């Protein structure tokens, strides 16, 4: 699987903040107590012994970049800094910025640190040049390994190690990469060595992660410290992503290609950042099931039929892309992708097999390979490394056995290093195991100097403390050559003894600020010039999988609302404490329906206990919380399509439905919580109605809501509107469909069976009625693309039209309940027909008969 990741602004224009003139010695404006705070921070900071530090140089003086930053930061009182960081944490939680540590099933809020990592522009230029050189070198090595194999024949790299590496994918040998490159995106993990120079800890060529998290880090830090960010001339990153997008587009055969980001799905460790990148770059976020290879052409399954895809940015491991020719156990790829690559029908970044040059055995050969292939020394060296399969290198390793660390020669992609890479002591059993491998299978091991991580300052709430860190730097292949992101992704430890090799417990993220060497950081935009873009008014690409999740997002939210309304009716005086016979009968119906819907385990018991279970028991499959959690799971697969406001409202709904941890709630408190939850479901419905583009996925969210609301209207009418229904029954029925005010405005004589049934079921002007939902379903289906050219309506539209006709011809006074029950069953059939037509299918997926846009 893809590596466990570590994880700036939203798409659009990045604008530098107003630069402010520095004060004396490069400082900024000083507020009350600022000098005292700055002095306290400096005096209280003690670098870890024996390790280079980013804040202070070897002589104990503040580095210039940090001096400028801290002078700006010192203007803010400690409590103001804490308040801003707390606000940043709330923003992260409410907008769903999250990650999943490798091997975990649940997401965690993104753990961004309080301070960025600062790098001066001149120092950054040297880092960028070294990263670009390594990217070019590894591209040349991959070209040879999957091509002529001249380097192995010349003895410049070990043929046995390459051929035996599980990342060497033989079906790709001799395949010319469409677009001419194996690598389109490269990352290097860096640390400052004991001599103060930067070294490469690991090359990332498989599916480098973290660029999306770098964007999120920038957004959060710019929000938290806008005046500091704006005053320091921080280099912007939007132009890097524009160049990367141009590079991928240049690999395609068409002038305006369709580009997809290929993900393993919402349970990927790095799915959130993949969604961030897809939204930011305008790529389609696709899973293997979204793709179909037919006649060597790769297409995306969409609600408008199959649509050709020209480029795939791969974010799954290379051997998982095609179960036919690579890993047969893969459920993440698409059969036939390798054959499409051979035919040049689709370009892929990075090519399957690119992970080969991540392996540790290659590190020992890189200096010589650089001289041979590029004609220059390696600018950014790695750790001193020896491949033990070479007899001379093995002898050198045995002489220094106790001082070296060991790694598998074909190291897996997960994480940069294990703890053993840091030179931790080995017990007798481990020593014996390593010596046995060196004797029997020496080529399986690589030895290297132990890792020594430099430190950077972390804010612990009151002071600055040094903590180890690893810097990840990204490079993109562009039409003009390799381009390095001016910044990156920093993993930094929360404690001195945690090695930040991967995101997890004890590790935080930090933004990386490269301070411009000019007077002002250049403004950048991801938007192309307006004269390069033709105006279009066509529906966007909506994969069938996304439509499926949007449909169920609407359904689960509507189900949650129905359960909450039913619970509120239970608590709102109707049978909660009354002894009247009618009230008890109505209450019994409410309880029975909650039980039938799986919201409570039994219809018996105190109303408060039942309401608590119905609202907040996530173990009850039909509770309000269970439906809200299901909606959030659907939303998690739609991160690239949902706004921050939607995430905030969904997070608030979950918070309202979750039971407080303290004492049991009263009925009044439960009713208040139910009413707050209803207000939030209304907010989510309003956001969909007013903010979602009608050419995108709005139709499917709305259809999901309409189907469930129509089903609920039928069910409520059957339970609370039979012949002989009491006044309380009819009042509850109006409350459940939120129509009491409308009814009162129309009828002044009180509730009666026929008028209530008409308003709930047949009134086309009531936005909560069955008739209204069916009309909206017909409208949404009419607006969706058709695969047919003959004008004949597709199955979902035919079913809805038939139901709409029956409803329009019915009369409330003579309407049999059997008919209402039949309508309910018809609605389930309509939902099934929508799924069969628009959602992921098998190999029978079809192309539209007439194509009006890219195909």
N, C-alpha and C positions, 0 to 999 in steps of 0.2 A: 504494500500500500504506500501511498505518498507519505513523505516525511512528516513527522509531527512538527508543526510549525511553531514558530515562535508565536502571527496573524498577522489632496489635502482637502482638500476641500471637495465638495461635490462637483459634478460636471459643470463646466462653465468657465467663467473668467476668474483667474486669480489676480488679485490686485495687492500690491505691496502697501503696507501701512505707511502713514506719513513718517518719514524719517525726521528725527529730532537731533539737533546739534549736540555733540557730546560736550560734557563739562571738562574740567581740568583732568589731566592724566587719562583722557579717554572715558571718564565717567559720565553718567547721565544726570538728570535733574535729581536733587536730593530733597526728601521730605522730612518731616519731624521724626527724629530718632534714626534716620537712615544710616548715618555714619556710625552710630553706636551698633546698629544691627550688623552692618558690614564688618566692623571690627570684631564683633562677637563671633560671627560665622568663621572668619579667618583664623581667629585664635583657637577656636574649638575644633578645628579640622585637623585630624592627625592621620596622614597617609599610612597605609598598611606597610610594614617593614619589608623591604626587598622587592617591592613591586612598583613599576612606573605608574604615575597618577596623572589623570587628565586635568585636574584642577590646579595643581601646583607643579612646578618644574623641580629638577633635582636640587636646586639651591633654595627651595621653599617659597619662591615667589609665585604669585598668581599668574597663570598664563593669560596673555592679553585678552583672548576671547572671553574667558570666564570673568576677568576683571570688569569688562564692559557689561556682561550679563548681570553679574551680582550687584553692580551699582544701580542698574535699572530695577532689579528685583527688590533691593533694599528699601526702595521708596514705599513698598507695600508693608504694612504691619503684619506680624505673624498671623494674627487672627484673620486678616483679609486674605492672605495666601491660603489658609486652611479653608475659608469659606468658598473661595474660587475652586479649590480642588474638590470640595464636597459637591459643588454644583456640576463640575465636570463628571464626577462619579454618577450623579443622578442622570445626566444626559446619556452617559454610556448605557446605564441600565434601561432607561425608558425607551431608547431608540434601538435596543437590541444589538449593540456592538458587543460581540461575544466571540469565544473560541472554545474549542474542545481539546483538552489535553489528550495525548495519544493513549488509547485504550479506555477512555472514559465514555460513558453513554450520554451524559448530560453536559450542557454548555455552562461556561462560567462567564461572568462579566469580564470585559477586556481590562486587564490590570495595568493601566498606564501609570507610569511614575510621574512625580511632580516636576522634574527638571529634564530638559532636553540634553542630549550630548552635543557639545559644541566643537566645531572643527574650523580652523581658520582657512580662508580661501586658498592660500598658497600651499598649505599642507594637503588640502583636498585635491589640488591639481595633480600632485604626485600619486596619491591614492588612485584617482580616476585613471591616470595613464597606466598604472600597473594592472588595474582590473581589466581595462580594455585590452591590454596586451595578452593577459591570460585567456580572455575569451577568444581572441583570435587564434592563439596557440591551440587551445582545446578544439576549436573548430577544425583546424588543420589536422590534428591527431585523429579526430573522428572521421574525417574525409579519407584518411589513409587506412584506418582500421576497417572501415566498411567498403574500401575500394581496393587499391593495389596491394596493400600490405607491405610496402617497401620499408617502413621503419622497423618492423620485426625482422625482415630479412637482413637488414643492415646491423642488427643487434642493438638498436637504439632503445628498444623497449622489449620486455620479456614476452615472447610469443605464447609461452605456456600459460602465463598469468592472464593474458588477454583472452585466449581461447577457452580457458576454464572458468572465466568469470560469468556468473549467472546473468549479468546485464549485457553480455555479448549475444545479441539476437541474430542468429544465423539467417533467418528468412529475410533480413534487411541487407545482407551482404550483396553488393552490386546494385542496390537500388539507389538511383540518383535522386537526391531529395528535391521534390518540387520547390522551385524558388531558389535552388542552388545552395541551401544552407541546412546543416544539421541543427545548429543552435540559432535560436531567435531571442532567447532570454537566458541570461546567466546571472548567477549570484555567487559571491564569495564571502565566507565568514572570516572576519579579521580580528586580530588582537594585537596590541602593542607589545613587542618583545622586551626583554630585560635591557636591551641596548637603546630602547626608545623608538626603534623602527617598527613599522607595521609588518605583520606577517599573516599569511593566509593559513587558516586552520582547516578549511574545507572548501572544496569547489562544489557548486550546486548546478547541475546540468540536467537532472532527471525531470523535475517539475518544480522549479524554485518558488518557494512561497514567501510571503511577507510583504510584498509590494502593496497589497491592499491594506494591510495593517499600517504600513507607513503612511498611507493616505489618511486613515482614520486618526493616527497619532497626530498628524499635522492639524487636522480639523479641531481635535480636542484641545491641543496646546494653544492654537491660535485663539480659540474661544476663551481659554482660561487666563492667558497672559497677552492680551492683544496689544497693549502699549509696549511691552518688552519686545514682542515679536516684530512689531512694526518699526521699532527704532534700531534694530540690529542688522538691517539689510540682509535678511535670510534669503538664500537662493530658493526660488520657486521650482516646483517639480512638474508642473503641467506640461511644459514643453517636452520633457522626457517621455511622457506617456503619448503625446502626440506623435513623436518620432517613432516610438515603438509600434503604434497603430499603423503608421505609414509603412514601416518595415514589413509587417505582416501582410498588408494590402499589396505590397509590391511582389510578394511571393505568389499571388494568385494570377490566374490566366485572364480574368475579366477586369475591366477598368474599375468598376464599382462592385467589389466582391462582397459576399456575405461571409462574415467571420463569426465563428462560434467558440466559446470557451467551454472545453470539455471537462466536466466535473464528475466526480464519483457520487455526488448527491449530498443531501443535507446532513448525512452522518459523517462526512469527511471532516477531519480535524481542521481543515482550512476553508470550510464552505463559506463562512461569513465573508472572509476577505475575497473569495472568488466572486461572490455576489456583488461586493463593492466594486471590484474591477470591471465586471460585466456591465454594471450600470454606468460607471464612469467612462468607459471606453465605447459604450454603445454596441457591445457584442451580445449575441444570443447565448444565454447560459443553458447548455444542453448536457444531458446525460446520455449514456450509451443507448438506452431504450428510445431516446428521441431520434436516433439516427438509423437510416436504412441505406444499405449499399445495394444498388441494382444496376447491372450492366456497367460495373466499375465506377459508377457515379454515386456520390454521397449526398443524401438528402436528409432534411429535417422533417419529421412528422409534425405538421401544423394543423390548425383547425381549417385551413384553406387547402389542405392536401400536402403533397410532398413538395418541398422547396429545396433547391440545390444549395449546398454549402460549399464555399471555395477554400476556406482556411479554417483549421481547428487549432486553437491554442490548447495544448494538452496539459491537464492538471491531474492526470492519473499516471501511474507507473507504466513504462513503455510496454512491458510484456502483457499488460491487461487490456490493451486497446483492441485486440482481435483474438477471440477464443478459437477461431479456426486455425490460425497459423502460429499463434504464440501460446499463451497460457490457456489451456482448455477449461480451467476452473473459473475463468473470469466471468463475472456477471456485470462488469462495468463498461465493457467495450461494445463494439458493433462488429459482427461477422463480416469479413470482406474488406476491412479498412486497409490491410496491408496490400491487397491486390489493387485497391484504388490508388495507393501511394505509388505502386510500381507503374501504374498507367499515367501517373501525373495528374489525376483528376482532382486531387485535393492536396493542399499543402498543409504541413503540420509543424507547429513549433511547440516544443522541440521534437525532433524526429524520434520515434521509438528506437531505443538502443543508445540514446545520448547519455544515459546514466552510467555507461561504461567508464567514462573518464572521471567519475566521482571516486572511483575505487582507489584505495590507499596504495596499491602496488605501483600506480603511475607516478606518484609524487616524487619518488627517487629519480625518475628519468626526466622530469620536466626541465631542469636547468639545461641539460645537454640537448633536449629536443628544441628548446627555444633557440639555442645557438644554431642548430641545424635548419630549422624551418623558417625562423624569422630573421636570422642573421644578427641577433643582438642578445645581450644577457637578460635574464629574467629580472624585471624591475621590482616585482613584489614576490619575494620568495616565500615558500612555506616553511614548515618546521624541518630541520635536518632529519632526513628519513632514509632508511635502508630496507630494501626488499630482500628478505632472507632466502629467497630462492637462488640468488646469485652467490656462488661460493665465497668470493672476496668480501662482499658486503656482509655475508653471514659471519665470517671470521671477525670482522670489525664489531659486529653486534655481540658476539660471545665475549669479546674482550671487555665490553662495557655493559654486560648483561644486567647487573644490578642497578645501573644508573638510567636505563632506558625504559620507555613504556612500549607496549605492544598492542597492535590492533589486527583484526583479520585483514588479509590482503584484499579480499573482495568485500569491503565493509558495506553493510546494508545502508539504506538511505536514512533510516529513522535516527534523528539526532546527529549531532556533529561528532561526539565522542562519548564513550562510556566513562565512568569515573576512573577506570584504570589508566586512561590517557593522561591523567594529571600526575602520574608518578606515585600514586599511593602505594604503600607497602604491600608486598606480596607474601602470603603465608607459604609454608612449605609445600602444601598441596598445589597451589597455583604455580609455584616455581617449578615443581616436578612436571606439571602438565605442559608448561611452555617449553621446557627443555626436551620433553618427549616429542613435541611437534617440530622443534628445530632439528631433531635427529631424524624423524621419520617423514615429515611433510613440511619442510622448511618454507616452501613456496606459499604456504597458507598464511604466513605471518609477515607483518611489516613492523619494524621497530622505529621509533622516533624519539626525539628529545621530549621530555615531559612538557605539557602545556603550562605556561605561567601567564595568567590573565592579568592585564593591567586593571586599574580601578578608576571609577568616575564618581563624582559626588551624587548623593541621593538625599532628598529632604525627608527627614523622619518625623516631621511635625513641629520641631523646634530648632533643629540644627542640621548641618551638613555632615554626612558620614561617607567614607569611601566604600565602594562596593565593586566586586568584579563584574565585567561586562564583556559581551561579544557583539561586534558590529557586523551587520549583513549589508553588503553593497550590491546594487543591481546594475546590470548592463543590458542594453537592448541593441539588436542588430537593426540598423536603419539603412536606407538607400545611400547615406553618406558615410557609412561605417559604424563602428560600435559607439554607442552613446551611454554614458554613465549617469545614473540618477544623482543629482546634487543633494544628497542626503541618504537616507536608508532606514534600516530597522535595527534598533538596538535592544538586546535582551540584557537585563541588568538584575543582579541578585539583590534580594532584600536583606540578606545577612552575609557576613564575610565568608562563611563556609559553604555556601551553595554555588555550584558551578552552573552558570546560565547557558547551558548548551541547548535547551529546548524549553518552551513555555510549559509551566506547570507550577506546582507548589513552590513558593519561595522565589519566584522569578517574576519580574515586571517588565513592561515594555517602555521604551523611551523614544521620543521623537529625536531626529538627528538634524541639527541646524548647521548648515554650511554657511559661514558668514562671507558675504560677497567681498571680493577684493577691490571692487569698484566703489563708487560713491553711493549707488543705490542698486538694490537687486532688481534685475529686469522683470518687468511684468510679463506674465505668460497666460496663455489661454489654451484650453483644449478645443475651443471652437474654431473651425476653419474660417477663412475670409468669406464673407457673404457672397462674393461673386463666384465662388467655387462650388456653391451648393444650389442645385435646382430645387425649386419649391415642389413639394409633393403632398398630396392629401389621400394617401392610401393607408389601409390598416397596417400596423406594424406586424412583424413576425411574431406569432403567438404559438409556441410549441404546444402540442397536444397535452403533454404532461403539465405544463403551466396552466392550461385551461382547466384540466382536471382539478388541480389544487385550488384554483380560484373558485370553481363551482362549489367545492366542499368547504372552502373558507366561508362562503355565504351561507351554506346549509348549517354548519356548526354554530355560527353566530346566531342564526335565527332559532335554532333549537335551544341554545342557551337562553335567549330572550323568552321563549315560550315557557321554559321551566321556571325562570325567575318570576314571570307574571303569575303563573299558577301558584307559586309559593307566596307571593305578595297577597293574592286573594285569600289564601289560607290564613294569613296573619291579620288581614285588614278587617277584623271584626266578624267575618263571615264564618261562623262555626268555630272560631278559635276558643271562645269561652262561653258561648251562648248555650242555653238549654232548650231553645225553641226547636220544635220538631223539624220545621222547614230548614232552619239553619243547620241542624245536625245532618239532614239529608244532603244538603249542598256540600257541606264539609266532607261528608263521606265520599261524594263523587270526586272532589278535588284530591283527597287522599288516594283514592283508587287509581286515578289517572297518574299521579306522581309515582305510585308503585308500578303501574303498568309500563311507564316510561323508564323505569330503572333509576329513578332519582332517589328513592328511599327503599330500604329493604323490606318494610312492612307498612301497611296503611294505618296501623294502630300506634297509639302513643300520644304524648303531649304535642301540641302544635309546634311549640318552640323546638322540640327535639327533631321533629320531622322537617321543619324549615331549615334547621342547621344542616341536616344531612343533604337535603335537596339543593342547598346553595353551595356547600363547602366540602362535601365528602368526595374527594377525588377518586376514592375506591369504588364509588357507585357510578357505573358506566353512563347513567343518564342524568347525573347531577349537572347543575349549572357550571360548576368548576370543571368537570370532566369535558363538557362540550367546549368551554373556553380554552382548555388545554389542547384539545383536538384542533381548534381553530388556529392556535398558535403554532402547532406542528405543521399545519398547511401553510401558514404564513412564513415559517422558517424556510420552506422550499421556494418562496416567492420574494426573497429579500431584495432582489434587483428590481422588483416591480412595485414595492410598497414604499410609501413616503414615511419620513420620520414621524409625522403627526399620527399616522395610522399605528405605528409601533408604540407610540406613547399611549394612545387610547387603549390599545390591546393590553399593554402592560398594566395600565390603571384598572382595566376590567378584571384582570387576574388578581390584582391586589385587593379589589373590592370583594371578590368572591372567596378569597382565602380567609379561613377562620382566624380570628385573633388568638394569640397564644395564651392569653390570660384567662380569667374566669368565664364561666358560661354566660352567654348573652341572653338578655330578656327578649320578649317578643317585639317590643318597641325597637330595640337595637337591631334585631334581625330585619325588621321591616325597613328601617332606615338604610341598612346595607343593601337590601334588595332594590330599593328605589334608586340608590346611587348607581348600582350596577345597570339598571334599566336606562338611566341617563347616559351611561357610557356605551351601551349597545346602540342607542340613538345617535351618539356621536360617530360611531364607526359606520353606521348606515349613511349618515350625512356626508362623511368624508368620501365614501365610495360614490355617492350620488353627485357630489359637487366637484370632486378633485380628480377622479379617474377619467382618463381620456376615453371618449366613446369609441375610438378606433383601436383601443387596446383590449385589455381583459375585462373591462367593465361588464360586458354582456354576460359573462359567465359568473361573476360574483352576484350580479343582480338575478340571474336565472336561479342560482342556488337559493337565494333568499326567497324568491317568488314561489318556487316549488314547495319549500318548507312552510312558508306562510299559508299557502293554499291548502296543504295537507292539514295544517293545524286548524285552519278555519273549519274544515270538514269535521275533524275530530272533536273540536269544541262544540260544534252544532249537534253532533251525535250525542255527546255526553250531557250537555246542558240545555239543549233545545228540543227535546222530544215532545210529543203531545202531552199536555198536562204539566208542563214545566212550571215550577213555582216562580214567584217574583224574584226570590233570591237566585235561583238558577239563571234566569234571564239577565239579572244584573251582573252576575259573574261572567256570563257569556259576553256581554258588552265590554266588561273590563278586560277580558282576555284578548279581545281583538281591538282594544284601545279605542272604542267607539262610543263611550257613554256620552261624551259632550256632543258629538254629532247627532246622536239619537235624541238627546234632550232638546237640541235646537230645532229638530224636525217634528217631533211628536211631544205635545204638551200634556197628554192624558196619562202618561206613565207607560211602563213596559207592557207589551203584549206579544204573543208568540209570533204571529205573522210578520209584523213590522221588524221585530228583532231578527228573525230568520232572513228577511229580505236584506237588511243592512249587513248582516254577517256573510251571506252567501251570494246574493244576486245583484247587489247595488254596484254598478260600474263606476260610480263616483266616490265610493268609499275606498281610500287607499289600503284598507286592511281587509277588504272583502275577497272572497274567492273569485268573483267575477273580475275584479280589478287585477288580481295576480295573473289570471289566465290571459287577459288582454296584454299585459306587459310581457308575458312569455312569448306571445305571438309576435309582438314588436321586436323583441330581442332576436328571435330566430330569423325573422325576415331580414334583419340587418347583418346576419352572418354570411360568410361566403358559401357558395354552393359549388359542389363538384360537377354539377350537371349543367348542360347547355340547353336542354330541351324545355326548360321552364317548369317541369314537373316538381312539385314540392317534395322535399325529403321527408323521411319518416317522422322526425320530431314535430315538424311544422304541421303535417297532416293530423297527427294525434291531437295537437293543441287546437287546431281549427275545429275538429269534430267536437271536442269538449266545450269550446267556446259557444258553438251553436246550441248545444243542449242547455247550457246555462242561460243563454239569452232567451230561450223559449220557455223557461220554467217559471212557475208562479209560487210564491212563498206559501200561500194559504193551502195549496193542494200538493205541496212537495213531499213525496214519501221519503222517509229516512233511508230506505233501501237505495234510493237513487243517490243520496248524499254519500252513502258508503261506497257505491259503485264509482262515483266521481273520485273519491279518495284513492281507490285502487287504480283508476286511470292516471292519476297524478304520479303514482309510483312507476307506472309504465312509461310515462313521458320522461321521467328522470332516467330510467334505464335506456331509453332511445337516445337521449342527449349524450349519455356516456358512450354508447355504441358508435355513434356517428363522429363525435369530436375528440374523444379521449384516446390515449395510446392503444394502438391495435397491433396486430401481428404482421406477417409478411404480405397481407392483402391490402396494405395501405395504398392509396391511389393518388394519382395526380389529377388536378382539375382539368376539365376538357378545354377550357380557355384560360390562358395566363395573361394577366394584365400588368404584372410587375416581374421582378426577378424570379426565375424558376430554376 
